[in-house]
Amino acid sequence: MSSGELFVVSAPSGTGKTTLIREVLARVPGMDFSVSYTTRRPRAGEKDGVDYRFVEDDEFDRMIEQDRLLEWADVHGRRYGTGAGEVDRSLEKGHDVLLDIDTQGADSVRRRRPGSITIFILPPDFATLEGRLRGRGQENEEQIRKRIDNARREVERYVDYDYVVINDSLEPAREALQGIILARRSLRQRADSLCRRIVETFRRV
């Protein structure tokens, strides 16, 4: 059995990345989602171990010291990180793993897992992104402006990624993201062990 592949998805806030990822995970079998650790408090409706793994600052510090994080970053004053052990166990089982992380985290993953597949989600334009952020109604004006300022910097980073998906409409964007994953599974190198078994059946006849 071949090992799985690590897919890294990044996007500015308000791009619709979380919804896209949820849609793909519901449709693609053999795909694991790495639930990030965070030091921020849960928001209304969020569940520990499902949306995030919520930990205290001292526990996060220990994870850094013990090299238990594949990547971590400070985002909007709170720390987020990906557990290295969970990712590696899934990959060893032959499962693909999807990471939902920002550009800082993606840089770290590239260094530690150079074979990872990176995908950047772009909004169709600035006005759409701003409208989505304001339409959520979850943050005050200062928080929204901070996310917009960060987005202005983050969109420039699309050039560092292997693939780009533009989320103008959910369904076409979901199909594009899903297509990238399925195409990687069809690479001859990855499918070689299965192909060899198929070819062997012809030799036995």
Backbone as numpy.savetxt, mean C-alpha at the origin, in Angstrom:
# Nx Ny Nz CAx CAy CAz Cx Cy Cz
6.67 -23.88 -4.56 5.83 -22.69 -4.56 6.71 -21.44 -4.56
6.43 -20.52 -5.48 7.20 -19.29 -5.53 6.73 -18.34 -4.45
7.62 -17.45 -4.04 7.25 -16.46 -3.03 6.38 -15.38 -3.67
5.62 -14.69 -2.83 4.76 -13.63 -3.32 5.54 -12.38 -3.63
4.83 -11.38 -4.12 5.44 -10.09 -4.42 4.89 -9.03 -3.48
5.72 -8.03 -3.24 5.36 -6.94 -2.35 4.95 -5.73 -3.18
3.71 -5.29 -3.03 3.18 -4.14 -3.75 3.06 -2.96 -2.79
3.64 -1.84 -3.17 3.61 -0.63 -2.36 2.74 0.42 -3.06
1.69 0.87 -2.39 0.78 1.86 -2.97 0.85 3.15 -2.15
1.11 4.27 -2.83 1.18 5.57 -2.18 0.29 6.56 -2.90
-0.16 7.59 -2.18 -0.98 8.63 -2.77 -1.16 9.75 -1.75
-1.40 10.97 -2.21 -1.74 12.05 -1.27 -3.10 11.79 -0.63
-3.33 12.36 0.54 -4.64 12.27 1.18 -5.72 12.83 0.26
-6.86 12.15 0.20 -7.96 12.62 -0.63 -7.98 12.05 -2.02
-7.03 11.18 -2.34 -6.96 10.61 -3.68 -7.91 9.42 -3.86
-8.35 8.85 -2.75 -9.22 7.68 -2.82 -8.48 6.37 -2.74
-7.25 6.42 -2.25 -6.41 5.22 -2.20 -7.02 4.12 -1.33
-7.52 4.48 -0.18 -8.06 3.48 0.74 -9.23 2.73 0.12
-10.12 3.44 -0.54 -11.26 2.81 -1.19 -10.80 1.89 -2.31
-9.85 2.34 -3.11 -9.32 1.51 -4.20 -8.72 0.22 -3.67
-7.93 0.33 -2.64 -7.28 -0.85 -2.06 -8.32 -1.83 -1.53
-9.33 -1.31 -0.86 -10.39 -2.17 -0.32 -11.11 -2.92 -1.45
-11.36 -2.24 -2.54 -12.03 -2.86 -3.68 -11.18 -3.97 -4.29
-9.89 -3.72 -4.42 -8.99 -4.72 -5.00 -8.85 -5.94 -4.09
-8.70 -5.71 -2.81 -8.56 -6.83 -1.86 -9.79 -7.73 -1.87
-10.95 -7.15 -2.12 -12.19 -7.93 -2.15 -12.29 -8.80 -3.40
-11.50 -8.48 -4.42 -11.62 -9.18 -5.70 -10.44 -10.08 -6.05
-9.29 -9.83 -5.48 -8.08 -10.57 -5.86 -7.74 -11.60 -4.77
-7.84 -12.88 -5.05 -7.50 -13.90 -4.05 -5.98 -13.97 -3.84
-5.60 -14.53 -2.69 -4.18 -14.71 -2.41 -3.44 -13.40 -2.19
-4.17 -12.38 -1.73 -3.58 -11.05 -1.53 -3.73 -10.68 -0.06
-2.65 -10.40 0.61 -2.68 -9.99 2.01 -2.45 -8.50 2.13
-3.17 -7.89 3.05 -2.98 -6.47 3.32 -2.24 -6.32 4.64
-1.15 -5.57 4.61 -0.37 -5.36 5.83 -0.98 -4.20 6.62
-1.51 -4.52 7.79 -2.12 -3.50 8.65 -1.01 -2.76 9.37
-0.95 -1.46 9.17 0.13 -0.64 9.73 -0.04 -0.44 11.24
1.09 -0.28 11.90 1.11 0.15 13.30 1.06 1.67 13.33
0.40 2.24 14.33 0.38 3.69 14.47 0.29 4.09 15.93
0.82 5.26 16.23 0.75 5.80 17.58 -0.44 6.75 17.75
-1.18 7.00 16.68 -2.34 7.89 16.83 -3.51 7.14 17.44
-4.47 7.89 17.93 -5.65 7.30 18.56 -6.65 6.85 17.49
-7.43 5.81 17.79 -8.43 5.36 16.82 -9.49 6.43 16.57
-9.92 6.54 15.33 -11.04 7.40 15.00 -12.34 6.61 15.16
-13.44 7.31 15.12 -14.74 6.67 15.30 -14.93 5.56 14.26
-15.26 4.37 14.71 -15.52 3.25 13.82 -14.31 2.41 13.47
-13.10 2.88 13.79 -11.90 2.11 13.48 -11.70 0.99 14.49
-11.20 -0.15 13.99 -10.98 -1.31 14.84 -9.50 -1.68 14.86
-9.01 -1.98 16.06 -7.61 -2.38 16.21 -7.38 -3.71 15.51
-6.32 -3.77 14.70 -6.00 -4.99 13.97 -6.68 -5.09 12.63
-7.62 -4.19 12.36 -8.33 -4.17 11.09 -7.93 -2.93 10.30
-8.16 -1.76 10.88 -7.78 -0.51 10.21 -6.31 -0.20 10.47
-5.91 -0.29 11.72 -4.52 -0.11 12.14 -4.28 -0.98 13.36
-2.99 -1.14 13.71 -2.62 -1.72 14.99 -2.20 -0.54 15.86
-3.02 -0.20 16.83 -2.79 0.99 17.64 -1.88 0.65 18.82
-0.74 1.34 18.91 0.24 1.09 19.96 0.66 2.40 20.61
1.19 2.29 21.81 1.71 3.46 22.52 3.10 3.81 21.98
3.55 5.02 22.29 4.85 5.49 21.80 6.00 4.61 22.27
5.94 4.15 23.52 7.05 3.34 24.02 7.14 2.00 23.29
5.99 1.40 22.95 5.99 0.16 22.19 6.54 0.38 20.79
6.17 1.50 20.18 6.69 1.82 18.84 8.21 2.01 18.91
8.69 2.66 19.96 10.14 2.83 20.14 10.85 1.48 20.20
10.26 0.52 20.94 10.87 -0.81 21.05 10.90 -1.51 19.70
9.86 -1.35 18.92 9.83 -1.97 17.60 10.94 -1.43 16.70
11.20 -0.14 16.80 12.30 0.47 16.03 13.64 -0.09 16.50
13.84 -0.10 17.82 15.11 -0.58 18.39 15.38 -2.04 18.04
14.33 -2.85 17.97 14.48 -4.28 17.70 14.41 -4.60 16.20
14.38 -3.58 15.37 14.35 -3.73 13.91 13.17 -4.59 13.47
12.02 -4.37 14.09 10.81 -5.13 13.76 9.94 -4.42 12.73
10.38 -3.26 12.27 9.60 -2.50 11.29 10.31 -2.47 9.94
9.59 -2.81 8.92 10.13 -2.73 7.56 10.34 -1.28 7.17
9.45 -0.42 7.62 9.57 1.01 7.40 8.74 1.72 8.46
9.09 2.97 8.73 8.24 3.78 9.58 8.48 5.25 9.25
7.48 6.07 9.55 7.59 7.49 9.22 6.69 8.29 10.16
7.05 9.54 10.31 6.23 10.49 11.07 5.34 11.22 10.07
4.03 11.07 10.23 3.08 11.68 9.30 2.06 12.49 10.09
2.03 13.79 9.82 1.08 14.68 10.51 1.21 14.58 12.03
2.45 14.40 12.51 2.69 14.39 13.95 2.47 13.05 14.63
2.12 12.02 13.87 1.95 10.68 14.42 2.81 9.69 13.63
3.26 8.62 14.31 4.13 7.66 13.63 3.34 6.46 13.12
3.75 6.00 11.95 3.14 4.84 11.30 4.27 3.91 10.86
4.03 2.60 10.92 5.06 1.67 10.50 4.49 0.34 10.05
5.30 -0.41 9.30 4.91 -1.71 8.76 5.72 -2.80 9.45
5.03 -3.80 9.99 5.72 -4.90 10.65 6.45 -5.79 9.65
7.77 -5.92 9.81 8.57 -6.72 8.87 8.21 -8.20 8.94
8.00 -8.72 10.13 7.73 -10.14 10.30 6.45 -10.57 9.61
5.39 -9.78 9.76 4.11 -10.12 9.15 4.23 -10.16 7.63
4.92 -9.18 7.06 5.10 -9.12 5.61 5.88 -10.33 5.11
6.99 -10.63 5.76 7.84 -11.73 5.30 7.14 -13.08 5.40
6.34 -13.28 6.44 5.62 -14.55 6.58 4.61 -14.74 5.46
3.92 -13.67 5.10 2.95 -13.76 4.00 3.65 -14.06 2.68
4.75 -13.38 2.42 5.48 -13.58 1.17 6.01 -15.01 1.06
6.49 -15.55 2.19 7.02 -16.91 2.19 5.94 -17.95 1.90
4.69 -17.62 2.23 3.56 -18.51 1.93 3.14 -18.44 0.47
3.77 -17.55 -0.29 3.40 -17.38 -1.69 2.31 -16.35 -1.91
1.92 -15.63 -0.85 0.89 -14.61 -0.97 1.52 -13.29 -1.42
0.80 -12.56 -2.24 1.20 -11.18 -2.51 0.79 -10.32 -1.32
1.57 -9.28 -1.07 1.28 -8.38 0.06 1.16 -6.96 -0.46
0.14 -6.27 0.01 -0.08 -4.89 -0.40 0.14 -3.96 0.79
0.99 -2.97 0.59 1.26 -1.96 1.61 0.64 -0.64 1.21
-0.06 -0.01 2.13 -0.62 1.33 1.94 0.23 2.28 2.78
1.24 2.89 2.14 2.17 3.74 2.88 2.50 5.00 2.10
3.01 6.00 2.81 3.32 7.28 2.17 4.67 7.20 1.45
5.07 8.30 0.84 6.29 8.30 0.04 7.54 8.08 0.88
7.54 8.55 2.14 8.69 8.29 3.01 8.85 6.79 3.24
7.73 6.15 3.57 7.77 4.71 3.81 8.16 3.94 2.57
7.67 4.38 1.42 8.00 3.71 0.17 9.51 3.76 -0.10
10.13 4.89 0.22 11.58 5.01 0.04 12.32 3.96 0.89
11.86 3.78 2.11 12.50 2.80 3.00 12.32 1.38 2.48
11.11 1.06 1.98 10.85 -0.29 1.46 11.71 -0.56 0.24
11.88 0.44 -0.62 12.74 0.25 -1.81 14.15 -0.15 -1.40
14.65 0.47 -0.33 16.02 0.16 0.12 16.10 -1.24 0.73
15.10 -1.63 1.50 15.16 -2.90 2.21 14.60 -4.07 1.40
13.69 -3.78 0.47 13.12 -4.81 -0.40 13.16 -4.29 -1.84
14.34 -4.32 -2.46 14.50 -3.71 -3.78 13.65 -4.31 -4.88
13.10 -5.50 -4.69 12.25 -6.09 -5.72 10.79 -5.71 -5.62
10.44 -4.83 -4.68 9.03 -4.46 -4.49 8.49 -3.69 -5.70
7.18 -3.80 -5.91 6.49 -3.13 -7.02 5.80 -1.90 -6.46
6.13 -0.72 -6.99 5.59 0.52 -6.43 4.56 1.14 -7.37
3.46 1.60 -6.78 2.33 2.15 -7.54 1.90 3.46 -6.89
1.76 4.50 -7.71 1.35 5.81 -7.19 -0.05 6.14 -7.72
-0.93 6.57 -6.82 -2.29 6.96 -7.20 -2.36 8.49 -7.29
-2.75 8.99 -8.44 -2.90 10.43 -8.65 -4.37 10.80 -8.79
-4.77 11.96 -8.26 -6.12 12.47 -8.56 -6.11 13.04 -9.98
-7.27 13.26 -10.59 -7.28 13.83 -11.94 -6.79 15.27 -11.99
-6.93 16.00 -10.89 -6.46 17.39 -10.84 -6.53 17.89 -9.40
-6.01 19.09 -9.17 -5.95 19.66 -7.83 -7.35 19.92 -7.28
-8.25 20.46 -8.10 -9.58 20.82 -7.63 -10.33 19.59 -7.11
-10.17 18.46 -7.78 -10.84 17.23 -7.34 -10.31 16.79 -5.98
-9.00 16.84 -5.81 -8.41 16.46 -4.53 -8.92 17.36 -3.40
-8.90 18.66 -3.64 -9.35 19.60 -2.60 -10.82 19.35 -2.27
-11.63 19.11 -3.28 -13.04 18.85 -3.04 -13.28 17.60 -2.23
-12.49 16.56 -2.49 -12.63 15.32 -1.72 -12.23 15.53 -0.27
-11.15 16.28 -0.04 -10.71 16.53 1.33 -11.76 17.31 2.11
-12.30 18.35 1.49 -13.30 19.17 2.17 -14.62 18.42 2.33
-14.92 17.55 1.38 -16.18 16.82 1.42 -16.24 15.77 2.52
-15.08 15.37 3.04 -15.08 14.36 4.10 -15.66 14.90 5.40
-15.47 16.22 5.62 -16.02 16.85 6.82 -15.45 16.34 8.12
-14.21 15.84 8.09 -13.62 15.23 9.28 -12.58 16.12 9.95
-12.16 17.20 9.28 -11.04 17.99 9.78 -11.34 19.48 9.70
-10.62 20.24 10.51 -10.79 21.69 10.47 -9.96 22.28 9.33
-10.09 23.59 9.14 -9.43 24.24 8.00 -7.91 24.11 8.08
-7.35 24.23 9.26 -5.89 24.12 9.40 -5.40 22.74 8.99
-6.11 21.70 9.40 -5.72 20.33 9.04 -5.85 20.10 7.53
-6.92 20.64 6.95 -7.11 20.49 5.51 -5.99 21.18 4.74
-5.64 22.40 5.16 -4.57 23.12 4.48 -3.25 22.37 4.59
-3.01 21.73 5.73 -1.77 20.97 5.90 -1.73 19.80 4.94
-2.86 19.11 4.77 -2.91 17.99 3.85 -2.75 18.46 2.40
-3.32 19.60 2.09 -3.18 20.15 0.74 -1.73 20.52 0.46
-1.08 21.15 1.44 0.34 21.52 1.27 1.20 20.27 1.07
0.92 19.23 1.86 1.66 17.97 1.70 1.41 17.36 0.33
0.16 17.44 -0.13 -0.19 16.87 -1.43 0.57 17.55 -2.57
0.76 18.86 -2.46 1.50 19.60 -3.50 2.91 19.03 -3.66
3.51 18.61 -2.55 4.85 18.03 -2.61 4.79 16.57 -3.06
3.82 15.84 -2.54 3.76 14.40 -2.80 3.48 14.06 -4.26
2.64 14.85 -4.93 2.31 14.50 -6.32 3.55 14.52 -7.22
4.55 15.31 -6.83 5.79 15.37 -7.62 6.54 14.04 -7.59
6.24 13.21 -6.61 7.00 11.97 -6.42 6.54 10.83 -7.33
5.50 11.02 -8.13 5.01 9.93 -8.98 6.11 9.37 -9.87
7.12 10.22 -10.21 8.20 9.79 -11.11 9.07 8.70 -10.49
8.99 8.50 -9.18 9.82 7.50 -8.51 9.16 6.12 -8.48
7.96 6.00 -9.01 7.20 4.76 -8.91 7.18 3.99 -10.22
6.96 2.68 -10.12 6.93 1.83 -11.31 5.66 2.04 -12.13
4.55 2.22 -11.46 3.25 2.37 -12.12 2.51 3.58 -11.56
1.62 4.13 -12.39 0.77 5.24 -11.96 -0.67 4.91 -12.33
-1.57 5.13 -11.39 -3.01 4.96 -11.62 -3.67 6.30 -11.32
-4.46 6.81 -12.26 -5.17 8.07 -12.06 -6.60 7.75 -11.62
-6.96 8.21 -10.43 -8.28 7.90 -9.88 -9.26 9.03 -10.20
-9.73 9.03 -11.45 -10.76 9.98 -11.86 -12.13 9.39 -11.55
-12.25 8.08 -11.73 -13.49 7.35 -11.46 -13.11 6.02 -10.83
-13.86 5.59 -9.84 -13.47 4.43 -9.03 -13.28 3.16 -9.85
-14.24 2.81 -10.70 -14.18 1.52 -11.38 -12.99 1.40 -12.34
-12.75 2.39 -13.22 -11.57 2.28 -14.08 -10.26 2.26 -13.29
-10.20 3.02 -12.21 -8.98 3.04 -11.40 -8.79 1.70 -10.70
-9.89 1.11 -10.22 -9.80 -0.20 -9.57 -9.33 -1.25 -10.57
-9.84 -1.19 -11.78 -9.44 -2.15 -12.81 -7.96 -2.00 -13.16
-7.47 -0.75 -13.18 -6.06 -0.52 -13.49 -5.16 -1.07 -12.40
-5.51 -0.80 -11.14 -4.71 -1.29 -10.02 -4.74 -2.82 -9.98
-5.90 -3.38 -10.14 -6.03 -4.84 -10.15 -5.27 -5.45 -11.32
-5.30 -4.78 -12.47 -4.60 -5.28 -13.65 -3.10 -5.34 -13.45
-2.55 -4.37 -12.74 -1.11 -4.38 -12.47 -0.74 -5.63 -11.66
-1.52 -5.91 -10.63 -1.24 -7.07 -9.78 -1.36 -8.37 -10.57
-2.42 -8.51 -11.34 -2.63 -9.75 -12.10 -1.58 -9.92 -13.19
-1.16 -8.82 -13.80 -0.12 -8.92 -14.82 1.20 -9.39 -14.22
1.52 -8.92 -13.02 2.76 -9.37 -12.37 2.70 -10.87 -12.07
1.52 -11.37 -11.76 1.39 -12.80 -11.49 1.58 -13.64 -12.74
1.39 -13.01 -13.90 1.51 -13.74 -15.17 2.91 -13.67 -15.77
3.84 -13.00 -15.08 5.22 -12.99 -15.57 5.73 -14.42 -15.70
6.42 -14.70 -16.79 6.89 -16.06 -17.02 7.77 -16.54 -15.87
8.64 -15.69 -15.37 9.54 -16.10 -14.29 8.77 -16.52 -13.05
7.69 -15.80 -12.75 6.93 -16.12 -11.54 6.07 -17.37 -11.74
5.53 -17.53 -12.93 4.65 -18.67 -13.20 5.41 -19.91 -13.63
6.74 -19.88 -13.59 7.55 -20.95 -14.17 7.28 -22.32 -13.55
7.16 -22.38 -12.22 6.96 -23.68 -11.58 5.63 -24.30 -12.01
4.57 -23.50 -12.12 3.29 -24.00 -12.59 3.39 -24.45 -14.05
4.06 -23.64 -14.85 4.22 -23.99 -16.27 4.97 -25.31 -16.45
6.00 -25.51 -15.61 6.76 -26.76 -15.70 5.88 -27.98 -15.40
4.99 -27.83 -14.40 4.10 -28.94 -14.06 3.14 -29.24 -15.21
2.66 -28.19 -15.86 1.76 -28.38 -16.99 2.48 -29.08 -18.14
3.69 -28.60 -18.45 4.47 -29.21 -19.55 4.77 -30.66 -19.25
5.03 -30.99 -17.98 5.35 -32.37 -17.62 4.19 -33.32 -17.92
2.96 -32.83 -17.80 1.80 -33.70 -18.12 1.80 -34.12 -19.57
2.35 -33.29 -20.44 2.42 -33.63 -21.87 3.49 -34.70 -22.12
4.52 -34.71 -21.30 5.62 -35.67 -21.48 5.23 -37.05 -21.03
4.23 -37.16 -20.17 3.83 -38.47 -19.63 2.90 -39.22 -20.57
2.33 -38.52 -21.53 1.37 -39.16 -22.43 2.07 -40.12 -23.39
